[in-house]
Amino acid sequence: GQQVMQIPQYQHVQEGEDFTTYCNSSTTLSNIQWYKQRPGGHPVFLIQLVKSGEVKKQKRLTFQFGEAKKNSSLHITATQTTDVGTYFCAAMNSGGYQKVTFGIGTKLQVIP
Amino acid sequence: DGGITQSPKYLFRKEGQNVTLSCEQNLNHDAMYWYRQDPGQGLRLIYYSQIVNDFQKGDIAEGYSVSREKKESFPLTVTSAQKNPTAFYLCASSISAGGGRGNTEAFFGQGTRLTVV
């Protein structure tokens, strides 16, 4: 079935440093979504990208969808301790049944 | 207050017993999902349903069963055939918009942590 590969699996950064997580698929994606899961919590939707080459920003977060719609990235500028958590990308299949497949996630630790 | 509710939050099961995890949503969503989360494994799809009385196996359906008799409810049964059932189980729902049209944001419940003793 459809798979999305996400790297890195873990990332430690000093507060104020930037952070990026990458998501890759071998197949063309209909769209890509990003979620954040705080420690002990449940995933919360951040954004959805649909168009080839799309770039969206949410304050310090920048999301990109590749031109071929096979990869995506989430970049956080000047991390803060509130950014701690696991970031997941998720992709929906383009077939008849709506199936959302998640990447393994990138666990971000921010050192104060 | 609209949302998706999972119960119970913590569940203990004796080995060899079946157990059912509840998931209810009042968001009027067509699509519902069950995921299993283990450390270092991300979210793995167990079953999903796009419409009432219809559901599909996900990537790790063995040892699990579901039903979708009502739009609001998508209970998951962890059977004794599931070899390693201890995990964090997450239920989610979304508006059904096949083919990627529209915003198909998934809303998650708080999760049920199942422990086999």
HADDOCK unambig.tbl for C-alpha pairs under 7 A between the chains (distance, minus, plus):
assign (segid A and resid 30 and name CA) (segid B and resid 99 and name CA) 6.67 0.50 0.50
assign (segid A and resid 30 and name CA) (segid B and resid 100 and name CA) 5.36 0.50 0.50
assign (segid A and resid 31 and name CA) (segid B and resid 100 and name CA) 6.02 0.50 0.50
assign (segid A and resid 41 and name CA) (segid B and resid 110 and name CA) 6.86 0.50 0.50
assign (segid A and resid 42 and name CA) (segid B and resid 108 and name CA) 6.49 0.50 0.50
assign (segid A and resid 42 and name CA) (segid B and resid 109 and name CA) 6.97 0.50 0.50
assign (segid A and resid 42 and name CA) (segid B and resid 110 and name CA) 5.72 0.50 0.50
assign (segid A and resid 42 and name CA) (segid B and resid 111 and name CA) 6.89 0.50 0.50
assign (segid A and resid 43 and name CA) (segid B and resid 108 and name CA) 6.45 0.50 0.50
assign (segid A and resid 45 and name CA) (segid B and resid 105 and name CA) 6.37 0.50 0.50
assign (segid A and resid 45 and name CA) (segid B and resid 106 and name CA) 6.78 0.50 0.50
assign (segid A and resid 48 and name CA) (segid B and resid 103 and name CA) 6.98 0.50 0.50
assign (segid A and resid 92 and name CA) (segid B and resid 100 and name CA) 6.84 0.50 0.50
assign (segid A and resid 94 and name CA) (segid B and resid 99 and name CA) 5.03 0.50 0.50
assign (segid A and resid 94 and name CA) (segid B and resid 100 and name CA) 6.90 0.50 0.50
assign (segid A and resid 95 and name CA) (segid B and resid 99 and name CA) 6.65 0.50 0.50
assign (segid A and resid 96 and name CA) (segid B and resid 98 and name CA) 6.57 0.50 0.50
assign (segid A and resid 97 and name CA) (segid B and resid 50 and name CA) 6.96 0.50 0.50
assign (segid A and resid 97 and name CA) (segid B and resid 98 and name CA) 6.80 0.50 0.50
assign (segid A and resid 98 and name CA) (segid B and resid 50 and name CA) 6.63 0.50 0.50
assign (segid A and resid 98 and name CA) (segid B and resid 98 and name CA) 5.52 0.50 0.50
assign (segid A and resid 101 and name CA) (segid B and resid 45 and name CA) 6.98 0.50 0.50
assign (segid A and resid 102 and name CA) (segid B and resid 43 and name CA) 5.91 0.50 0.50
assign (segid A and resid 103 and name CA) (segid B and resid 42 and name CA) 6.49 0.50 0.50
assign (segid A and resid 104 and name CA) (segid B and resid 41 and name CA) 5.68 0.50 0.50
assign (segid A and resid 104 and name CA) (segid B and resid 42 and name CA) 3.97 0.50 0.50
assign (segid A and resid 104 and name CA) (segid B and resid 43 and name CA) 6.65 0.50 0.50
assign (segid A and resid 105 and name CA) (segid B and resid 42 and name CA) 5.71 0.50 0.50
